[in-house]
Amino acid sequence: MNTPYPPPPPAPSAAGRDRTTLWGVLGIILGLLCCGILGIVFGYLSIRDAKRFGQSPVLGYLAIAFGVLNIIGSGVLWAGGNYPLYND
């Protein structure tokens, strides 16, 4: 008969590489504490994995927002001369 082949099963290795939560949490923590740029990078990685695996990208958006707030806050403190790590 002329029936087509059934579709192949999904690859089992792709299910184990979902790091959406890992990137999101790292981005939020680093974005809040020290490195705004790393928060933005990890937020982007979280959003990318969330789209790839069909999950919510909220952690990635939060990580990017906190990273941007960290950069803006550090710039304001530095410009005002109140940056705690900058002794001149």
C-alpha positions, 0 to 999 in steps of 0.5 A, spaced: 500 500 500 501 507 499 501 509 506 507 514 508 512 513 513 510 515 520 514 521 523 520 520 527 520 521 534 522 527 537 530 527 539 530 525 547 537 529 547 533 536 546 529 535 552 535 535 557 538 541 554 533 546 557 536 551 561 531 557 561 530 557 568 538 557 569 539 563 565 534 567 567 536 566 575 543 567 573 541 573 569 537 576 575 542 575 580 548 578 576 543 583 574 541 585 581 548 584 584 554 586 580 554 585 572 548 589 568 551 586 562 552 579 564 544 580 566 542 582 559 546 576 556 543 571 561 536 574 560 537 574 552 539 566 553 533 565 557 528 568 552 532 564 546 531 557 550 524 559 552 522 560 545 525 554 543 522 549 548 515 553 549 516 556 556 515 562 559 520 568 557 518 572 563 525 570 567 529 573 561 525 579 561 526 580 568 533 579 567 534 584 562 530 589 566 534 588 572 541 588 568 539 595 565 537 598 571 543 596 574 547 599 569 543 606 569 543 606 577 551 605 576 552 611 571 547 615 576 551 614 582 558 614 578 556 621 575 554 624 582 560 622 585 557 617 590 559 610 587 562 606 593 567 602 589 570 609 586 575 613 590 578 618 587 
